[in-house]
Amino acid sequence: MFSAKYLIPTLVLLVAFAGSAGATVHIGIVQTSYAEVRIGETSVLKLADWAGLEAEVRKDIVLCRLSNLLEFGDLNTLRIDTLQGSTVLRSNLGLLVTVDPASAALEQADDEYVLAAEWMHRIKVASYASRPTERSAAFRELAYVEQPKSLDSAEVPVVMVSSAEPVTLNVAQVIEGTASWYGPGFHGRQTASGEVFDQDALTAAHRTLPFGTRLRVIDISSGRSVEVVVNDRGPFIDGRVLDLSKQAASQLGMIDRGLATVRAEVLPRAY
């Protein structure tokens, strides 16, 4: 078993990974050990013992995968999925972590899906909060770490082709597809751009468009439109192209529906 201290030699790097020393909590009457995965000083995951693996072992596996993702993969492809009946986070490099019931209980999440969304949010915010040059310098300290072969069966690797390839806009600069909206539960929290999310502002999340991109979003079924600014990353569910703020969704009249088929036009930047 390899340790986090061998992944990055120094802990003074801004986004150097760290794992907590083993700790123990009580969930109901069951004593459960856990280990933390950190990006810099930010705790992004708390892992419990699960499926015969100790939390510290799981932590080392996830640290390996997370470091590889941030150095060699595409963070924008990180998304919630299912594997063999379990909720997981995975990216274009494959499986990152299984979101298990014990960890959900440890973090007092309603269920594994809710915890998966929370973990994904923490990872993205902690990663985007670091300056790219410093992040790149930190990860140059890493070699590409191979996952221990003996642990493959514990967290089954899944190789996938990303459905979140960078958007190449055509001459008309148009994106079409399904939009969703978000607000409650995220209001007042930090977005991937570093801004504080305001559900009453006219903003949107997109997987790859630069922060600050202005979009005119048109609900194809009703013809209603709204102008928004991209300040967050998402959505991370297949088939969706935009996540709108609650206010933007309200102006399109899609709050009750939840989803809408939209046409999003990229507008010139205002200088």
N, C-alpha and C positions, 0 to 999 in steps of 0.2 A: 504494500500500500504506500502510495506517495503522499506527501504532506504539502499543504499550501505553501509552506516556507520554501519549498524547492521549486515552486512555480515561478515566483518572483523573489529575487534575493533580498530586496529591501522593502520595508513597509512605508518609506517616506514618499514613494511615488504616489501621485495624486489618485490614480485609480488602481493601485496595487490591490490584488485580491487578498482577503484574509478569511480565515474560518475561526469561529470562536472555539475556545476550549469547551469540552463537553460539559453540558449542564443538564440538570434533571428537573422536571416539573411533574406535577400530579394532575392528570386529567381524570376527573371522577375519582375512582379508587385505583386507577391504573397508573403506575409509575412509568414515565416515558422520558427517555433521553433525547436531546436534540443538539443540533449544531447549526451555526449561522454561516451563511455565505455573504460576504461583504464586497462592495465596490468602494474602495477608499474607506471612508468612515461610515458609509451608509450600509445598513443591514438590508439586504434585498430578499433573502430567503431564510426561513427557519425550517430545518428538516428534522423530522422525527425518525426514530427507528421504524423500518417498514420492510415487509416481505423478507424477513430474515437478515436484513442488512442493518448494521449499526449506523447511527446518524453520521458519525465521523467518516465512515466509508462512503456513504452517499454524498457527503459534502465534497470529498476529494474528486469523485467522479464528476459532479456538477461544476466544480471549479475548473477542471480540465476542459469541459465542454464550453463553459462560458468564456473562458479566455480565448479559446479557438474561435468562437463565434465573433467576438469583438475584434479580433485581429484579422481573421481570414474570411469570415462570413459576412452576412448582411443582416444587421439588427432589425431592419425594417420588415424582414420576413418572419420575425418571431410571432407566433400565433398559438391560439388554443386549438387543440385537436383531441381526438380520442385514439387510444391504442389498446387493443385487447380488452376493451371495456373500461379502461381507466382514462381519466382526464390527464392530458400531458401538455407541455409547452415544447414546441419544436420550431426549427428554422430551416433555412436552405442547407445547413450542414447536417440536419437530422435531429434526433431527439435531444432535448436539453434536460428535462426533468419530468418525472412522474409526480403529479399532484395527488397525494394520497390522503385518505381520511384522517390518519393520525396527525399529519401536519396541519390539516384543516382544523381539527379540534384544538391543536396546540395554539394556533393563531386566532382561534375563536371566530372562524369564518363560517358562514351559513352552510356552505358546501364546497366541494372541490372546484367547481367552475368559478365561483366567486373568488376563491383564493388564487386560482390561475390568473384571473384578470388583475388581481392585486399584485401578484408577483411580477407579471409582465409590465405593469405600470412602474413598479419600483425599479426594475432593471433598466427600462428605457430612460426614466428621469435621471437616475444616477449616472448612466453612461453619457447621455446628451449634456448633462450639467458640466462634465469635464471638458476642457478645451481640447479640440482635436489634436493639436500638436503635442500636447502633454500626454494624451491618451496613446498616440502613436509611439511616442518615445518609450512609454512604459511597457507597451507590448512588444517592442523590439527586444526587450530583455528575455522574452520567452522563445523557446523553440516550440515547434508544433508538437504538443504532448500527445502521445498515443494513449488511448484508453486501455487499461489493463484487460487483456483478453479473458481472464478468468471471471471478470465481472460483467461480460457482455449479456449474460442471461438475466442479470438483475435489473438492468435498465436497457431494454432491447433497443439497439440503434435502428433508426429508420432513415433511409436516404430518400430524399424527396426533391422534386424539381419545384422551385419556387413559383407561385402564381402571382407574386408581387414584384415582377420585374419593373425597373424604372420606366415611368411613363414617357413614351415618345409622342409628343403632340404632333398632329398633322397640321397642314397649312391653316386650317380653320381654328386650330388650337381648342379642340373640344374633347371632353371626356364624357362618356355616357355609361350609365350603369345604375346600380341600386345604392341609394343613400340611406343611412340610419341616423339616429341622433342620440346624444348623451348629455347628461346634466347632473341630476341628483346623484350624489355619491362622489362626484368629481369636482363640484363647485368649490372654489377656493384652494384647490390643489395645484401643484406645479405641473405645467405642460412640458412636453418634450423640448419646446423652444426655450424654456426657462420662465416664460410668462405664467402668471397665475390664471388658472382657468375661471372664466366668468360665464356661467350658463346664460346670462342675459345679454351677452355681447354677440355680435355677428361674426362668428369664427367657425372654422372647420378643421378637421384632422384629415390628412392624406398621407399615404405611406411614403411617398418620395418627392413630391413637389417642394421646392424651397420654402422655408418659412418666410412669410410676408407676401406670398403669391395671392393676388386678388382673383376671386372667381365670381362669375355671375351664375347662380345655380337656378335652373328652371325645372319645375315639376312638370313633366311631360303630360301627365293626365289632366292637370288643371290649368296649366299655363302660368301659374303664379311663379314669381321669381324673387330672389334675394341676392344681395352681394355680400360675400364673406371674405375673410382673410385667413389663410392657412397658418396656424400656430401650434399644431400638435400632430402626432403621428397616429395612424390608424386609418380605417378600421382593420381589425385583424381576423376577420371572418371571411371565408371564401365568397366571392360573388359580390362583395360590397366595395364601392370605390370611394365613398366619402362618409365621414361621421360629422354631422352638423351639431352645433350648439343648440340648446333647447330653444333659444330665441329665434335662431334661423329656421329651425323646424316649424316653430309656431307660425312664422310668416309664410311658410309654404303650406300650412294647414295639414301637416303630416304627424302631429303629435299622437293622435289616437291610433293612426295606422301603424306608426313605428317605422315603416319603410316606404320609400317612394322611388320610382324610376325617374332619374334626373338626367339633364344635360348640363354639364358644367363648362362654361366658357372662360378660358384664362384671359384676364384683362391686362392691359399694359400697366406697368408699375407707375405709380404717381411719384414724380420727382419734384 
